[in-house]
Amino acid sequence: MMNIITDPFFYLVAIPAVLIAGVSKSGFGGGLGVVSVPLMALAISPQAAAAVMLPILCLMDLANVWAYRKNWDRRCMQILIPAALLGILIGYLSFSYLSEAAVKLVIAAIAVGFTLDHWFRGKNRGTEGIPPRRIKGAIWGTVSGFTSFVAHAGGPPLSVFLLPQRMDKTVFVGTTVMFFIVVNYVKLVPYWWLGQFGGANLATAFVLFPVAIFGTWLGLWAHDKVNEKLFYRVCYILLFVTGLKLLSDVVVHYKGVIF
């Protein structure tokens, strides 16, 4: 029988992390799926958290791609996917050089920066959409591929490119779904090569599959029914607090590594 993570605190943070990721990916575009690894990283290493989440994200993607198969922007995908593959390659090549402290710092910066940007700039942007720009898409697609590989945090950089286009909400979610089903399934190969699915990581992911399925169903149901502002308000606060906690961990416990 395969070993699994048995720490109760891990499941205390992992279950809401998977639920938020599922609801966010299937109902609201996936940006707040970035909270999953930071939450799990409160109980296990960021690398292990990323390994546990990847099979879960792949399972979610299968359900979502069917639901949104007719609602996605092909032009954006043509720009983003080649860049994302480059970002994944950069993440793979640099993975062994990234310390646990560095990974936590990257995740904390994404979590805090994304939240502050939303709070202080999100409401002041114009209402007219702008067409997709190839150069901008190449930059943010590469960043998204890299951060997705390192910490499954590709949503925020992707949103930087997609949100200014002011797409229909369903098309926006569908485009993120199509983007991440490619990115996540490509990531399976280098994650396997790096030995990330050894030990208890893969078995623990299987244990969390029912939570992932429920979260995905809940997000699909909530897409047109739940107050989106309330959902985002709670999750942004959670994301911000989690980012601060991880940043504190880096400063206190890994000062000698970073500085």
C-alpha positions as CSV (number, residue, x, y, z in Angstrom):
1,M,0.0,0.0,0.0
2,M,1.3,3.4,-1.0
3,N,2.1,5.9,1.8
4,I,0.1,9.1,2.1
5,I,0.6,12.2,4.1
6,T,-1.0,11.7,7.5
7,D,-0.5,15.0,9.2
8,P,-4.0,16.3,10.2
9,F,-2.9,19.9,9.8
10,F,-2.0,19.2,6.1
11,Y,-5.6,18.2,5.4
12,L,-6.9,21.2,7.4
13,V,-5.2,23.4,4.8
14,A,-5.3,21.1,1.8
15,I,-9.0,20.5,1.6
16,P,-9.9,24.2,1.4
17,A,-7.0,24.7,-1.0
18,V,-8.3,22.1,-3.4
19,L,-11.9,23.4,-3.1
20,I,-10.9,26.9,-3.8
21,A,-8.8,25.8,-6.8
22,G,-11.7,23.7,-8.1
23,V,-14.3,26.5,-7.7
24,S,-11.9,29.1,-9.1
25,K,-10.8,27.1,-12.1
26,S,-14.3,25.9,-13.2
27,G,-16.3,28.9,-12.2
28,F,-14.2,32.1,-12.2
29,G,-11.2,31.7,-14.5
30,G,-8.7,30.0,-12.2
31,G,-6.7,33.0,-11.0
32,L,-7.2,32.2,-7.4
33,G,-6.0,28.7,-7.8
34,V,-2.7,30.3,-6.9
35,V,-3.8,30.0,-3.3
36,S,-3.6,26.2,-3.3
37,V,0.2,25.7,-3.2
38,P,0.7,28.6,-0.6
39,L,-1.9,27.0,1.7
40,M,-0.4,23.5,1.4
41,A,3.1,25.0,1.9
42,L,2.0,25.9,5.4
43,A,2.2,22.2,6.2
44,I,4.7,20.7,3.7
45,S,7.4,22.0,1.4
46,P,6.4,24.1,-1.6
47,Q,7.9,21.5,-4.0
48,A,5.8,18.7,-2.4
49,A,2.7,20.9,-2.4
50,A,3.2,21.5,-6.1
51,A,3.6,17.8,-6.8
52,V,0.5,16.9,-4.8
53,M,-1.6,19.5,-6.7
54,L,-0.5,18.7,-10.3
55,P,-2.5,15.4,-10.7
56,I,-5.5,17.2,-9.0
57,L,-5.3,20.1,-11.4
58,C,-5.1,17.7,-14.3
59,L,-8.3,15.9,-13.1
60,M,-10.1,19.3,-12.8
61,D,-9.0,20.2,-16.3
62,L,-10.6,17.1,-17.8
63,A,-14.0,18.1,-16.5
64,N,-13.6,21.8,-17.3
65,V,-12.5,21.3,-20.9
66,W,-15.8,19.5,-21.7
67,A,-17.9,22.2,-20.0
68,Y,-16.2,25.1,-21.9
69,R,-15.2,23.3,-25.1
70,K,-17.2,25.8,-27.3
71,N,-16.3,29.0,-25.4
72,W,-12.6,30.0,-25.7
73,D,-10.5,32.5,-27.7
74,R,-8.3,30.7,-30.3
75,R,-6.3,33.8,-31.2
76,C,-5.1,34.1,-27.6
77,M,-4.2,30.4,-27.4
78,Q,-2.1,30.7,-30.5
79,I,-0.1,33.5,-28.8
80,L,0.1,32.0,-25.4
81,I,0.9,28.3,-25.7
82,P,4.3,28.5,-27.4
83,A,5.4,31.1,-24.8
84,A,4.1,28.9,-22.0
85,L,6.0,25.9,-23.2
86,L,9.2,28.1,-23.1
87,G,8.3,29.1,-19.5
88,I,7.9,25.5,-18.5
89,L,11.3,24.6,-20.0
90,I,12.9,27.5,-18.0
91,G,11.2,26.2,-14.9
92,Y,12.4,22.7,-15.5
93,L,16.0,23.8,-16.1
94,S,16.1,26.0,-13.0
95,F,14.1,23.7,-10.7
96,S,17.2,22.1,-9.1
97,Y,18.7,25.5,-8.4
98,L,15.7,26.9,-6.5
99,S,15.9,26.5,-2.8
100,E,12.8,26.0,-0.7
101,A,13.3,29.6,0.6
102,A,13.4,30.9,-3.0
103,V,10.3,29.0,-4.0
104,K,8.4,30.3,-1.0
105,L,9.6,33.8,-1.8
106,V,8.4,33.6,-5.4
107,I,5.0,32.3,-4.2
108,A,4.7,35.0,-1.5
109,A,5.6,37.7,-4.0
110,I,3.0,36.5,-6.5
111,A,0.3,36.2,-3.8
112,V,0.9,39.6,-2.1
113,G,1.6,41.4,-5.4
114,F,-1.4,40.0,-7.2
115,T,-3.7,40.9,-4.3
116,L,-2.3,44.4,-3.9
117,D,-2.6,45.0,-7.6
118,H,-6.3,43.9,-7.5
119,W,-7.1,46.1,-4.5
120,F,-5.3,49.3,-5.6
121,R,-5.5,49.2,-9.4
122,G,-8.2,46.7,-10.4
123,K,-11.1,49.1,-9.9
124,N,-9.5,52.0,-11.7
125,R,-8.9,50.4,-15.1
126,G,-11.0,51.4,-18.1
127,T,-14.1,49.6,-19.3
128,E,-13.2,49.1,-23.0
129,G,-11.3,46.0,-24.0
130,I,-8.1,46.0,-25.9
131,P,-7.1,43.5,-28.6
132,P,-4.5,40.8,-27.7
133,R,-0.9,41.9,-28.4
134,R,1.6,39.2,-29.5
135,I,4.6,40.7,-27.7
136,K,2.6,41.2,-24.5
137,G,1.1,37.7,-24.8
138,A,4.6,36.1,-25.4
139,I,5.9,37.8,-22.2
140,W,3.1,36.9,-19.9
141,G,2.6,33.5,-21.5
142,T,6.3,32.7,-20.6
143,V,5.9,34.1,-17.1
144,S,2.7,32.1,-16.7
145,G,4.4,28.9,-17.9
146,F,7.3,29.4,-15.5
147,T,5.2,30.3,-12.4
148,S,2.8,27.5,-13.2
149,F,5.7,25.0,-13.3
150,V,7.2,26.2,-10.1
151,A,4.1,26.7,-8.0
152,H,1.0,26.2,-10.2
153,A,0.7,30.0,-10.0
154,G,0.2,30.7,-13.7
155,G,-3.2,32.3,-13.2
156,P,-2.1,35.8,-12.2
157,P,0.3,36.4,-15.1
158,L,-2.3,34.9,-17.5
159,S,-4.9,37.3,-16.1
160,V,-2.6,40.2,-16.7
161,F,-2.8,39.4,-20.4
162,L,-6.5,38.3,-20.6
163,L,-8.3,40.7,-18.3
164,P,-7.6,44.0,-20.2
165,Q,-9.4,42.4,-23.2
166,R,-12.7,42.5,-21.3
167,M,-13.9,39.2,-22.7
168,D,-17.3,37.7,-22.0
169,K,-16.9,35.9,-18.6
170,T,-17.6,32.5,-20.1
171,V,-15.1,33.0,-22.9
172,F,-12.5,34.2,-20.3
173,V,-13.0,31.1,-18.2
174,G,-13.0,28.9,-21.2
175,T,-9.7,30.4,-22.5
176,T,-8.0,29.8,-19.2
177,V,-9.3,26.2,-19.1
178,M,-7.9,25.5,-22.5
179,F,-4.6,27.1,-21.7
180,F,-4.1,25.2,-18.5
181,I,-5.1,21.8,-19.8
182,V,-2.2,22.1,-22.2
183,V,0.2,23.5,-19.6
184,N,-0.7,21.1,-16.8
185,Y,-0.5,17.9,-18.9
186,V,2.9,19.0,-20.4
187,K,4.2,19.6,-16.8
188,L,3.5,15.9,-15.9
189,V,6.5,14.8,-17.9
190,P,9.2,17.0,-16.3
191,Y,7.6,16.6,-12.9
192,W,8.0,12.8,-13.4
193,W,11.6,13.2,-14.5
194,L,12.4,15.3,-11.4
195,G,11.0,12.6,-9.2
196,Q,8.2,14.8,-7.8
197,F,5.7,11.9,-7.8
198,G,7.7,9.7,-5.4
199,G,7.0,9.1,-1.8
200,A,3.6,10.1,-0.5
201,N,2.9,12.9,-3.1
202,L,1.0,10.9,-5.7
203,A,-0.9,8.8,-3.3
204,T,-2.0,11.9,-1.3
205,A,-3.2,13.5,-4.6
206,F,-5.4,10.4,-5.2
207,V,-6.9,10.8,-1.7
208,L,-7.9,14.4,-2.5
209,F,-9.5,13.5,-5.8
210,P,-13.1,13.5,-4.4
211,V,-12.5,17.0,-3.0
212,A,-11.3,18.1,-6.4
213,I,-14.3,16.7,-8.2
214,F,-16.7,18.3,-5.7
215,G,-14.9,21.7,-6.1
216,T,-15.1,21.5,-9.9
217,W,-18.8,20.7,-9.8
218,L,-19.4,23.5,-7.3
219,G,-17.5,26.0,-9.6
220,L,-19.5,25.0,-12.7
221,W,-22.7,25.3,-10.7
222,A,-21.7,28.7,-9.2
223,H,-20.6,30.2,-12.5
224,D,-23.9,32.0,-13.0
225,K,-25.4,31.7,-9.5
226,V,-23.0,32.8,-6.7
227,N,-22.2,36.4,-6.0
228,E,-18.8,36.7,-7.7
229,K,-17.7,39.8,-5.7
230,L,-18.2,38.0,-2.3
231,F,-16.2,34.9,-3.5
232,Y,-13.3,37.0,-4.7
233,R,-13.3,39.3,-1.7
234,V,-12.9,36.3,0.7
235,C,-10.3,34.6,-1.5
236,Y,-8.2,37.7,-2.0
237,I,-8.0,38.2,1.7
238,L,-7.0,34.6,2.2
239,L,-4.4,34.8,-0.5
240,F,-2.9,38.0,1.0
241,V,-2.7,36.6,4.5
242,T,-1.2,33.4,3.2
243,G,1.4,35.3,1.2
244,L,2.4,37.3,4.3
245,K,2.7,34.1,6.3
246,L,5.1,32.6,3.7
247,L,7.1,35.8,3.5
248,S,7.5,35.8,7.2
249,D,8.7,32.2,7.0
250,V,11.3,33.1,4.5
251,V,12.6,36.1,6.6
252,V,12.6,34.2,9.9
253,H,13.7,30.7,9.0
254,Y,15.7,31.2,5.7
255,K,17.5,34.5,6.3
256,G,20.9,32.9,5.8
257,V,19.8,31.4,2.5
258,I,18.3,34.5,0.9
259,F,20.5,37.3,2.3
